[in-house]
């Protein structure tokens, strides 16, 4: 599974987004998955990348929080959460996005082995 976090320069949500993503990955996998943070430097790159605001989470190249008609560009992104609009999705929303992507075919591995089972 390929996971990217797209951000604008100096985005105040970059570190909280990385922390949230790491927490979600630790809980649902794929365990040990590398996360690439990519800075979108300008409008031209935003348009080439299909970037709709910072931060944007991509899982295998897909934005699980996409909203049709959202304009491309160098802006802060707002996520619809149960508590209202926020600069980040909730942990539950991100967990669900990862779980859905895993169900679509990604292995849950930790260092090349199956994850531990409860017991």
N, C-alpha and C positions, 0 to 999 in steps of 0.2 A: 504494500500500500504506500502510495506517495502522498505526503502531507505537506502542504505549503501554507504559509501565512504571508499574505501580501499586505504591505503597509506603505504609507507615505512617509517621507522623511520627518522625523521628530513627532511621530504620532504618539499622543499620550497613552494610547491603549495598547501599544506594542507589548510591553512587559506583562501587563495583566492578561493579555490574550495568550502569550506564550505560557504563562503559569496555568491558565485555565485549560489550555490544550494539553499540557503535560499531565494535569490532574485527571482529565478525561481519559487520556491514553493509559495512564496507570491503572485506571479502574476497568476499562473495557477492552483495551488493546487497540491495534496490534502492539504487543509489548516490545519495547525497545525501538519502535519505529522512529526513524530520523525525521525531524521537522526542519524544513528549510524556511527561513524568513527571507523574503525577497522585498527589497525596497523599490517602489515604483517611483522613478525620479521625475516624471513629468506627464503632461496630458497625452503626448503621442504614445508613450508606453502604456498608459492607462487604457487608451483605446485599443491598442494591439492586444493587450492582455484581457480585455473584457472586464476591467476593474471598475467596480461600482462603489468603492469607498473603503476606507481604512478603519479597522482591519477586515480583511476578507480571508476566510478559511477555505482552502481547496483540498478536497479529498479525491485522490486520483484524477486531478484536473477539473473536478466538478465543484461548484459552489452549492453546498446543501441548503443555504439560506437565501438563494436567489429569489428575486421578486421581479416578475415580468414588467417591462417598461421602465425599470430603474435606469436613470442616465449614467453613462460612463463618465468617470472623471476623478479628479484629485480632491476628494472631500472626506470628511468623517462619515462613517457608516453608522446607521442606526438599525438596531435589531428589534423586532417585535417580540417581547417577552410577556409572560403572564402578568407581570407588574407594570407593563407599559413599555415605551421606547427606552432603549439602553444602548450604550456604546459597545456592548458585548452581548452575545447570547448567554443564556443561563448554562450552568454546568449540565443540567438535565437535557437541554436542547442539544448541546454539543455531544453528550454521551449518545443521544438518540441518533444523531447524524453518523457518528462512528459505528454504532451498532448496525445501522442500516447498510453502511458501506461494507462492513464485514460480512453481513448476511448475503450480500451480493457477490461474495467470492474471495475476500481476502483472508489469509490464515491468521490465527491468533497465536503468535509464537513469541517466545522469550529466548533469545540467544539460540534460535534454531530448534527449540524443543517446544512441545505443547505446554500450555500454561498449567500451573498447578491446579489440582481440583480440591474442593473443600473436603474436610473430613477429619 
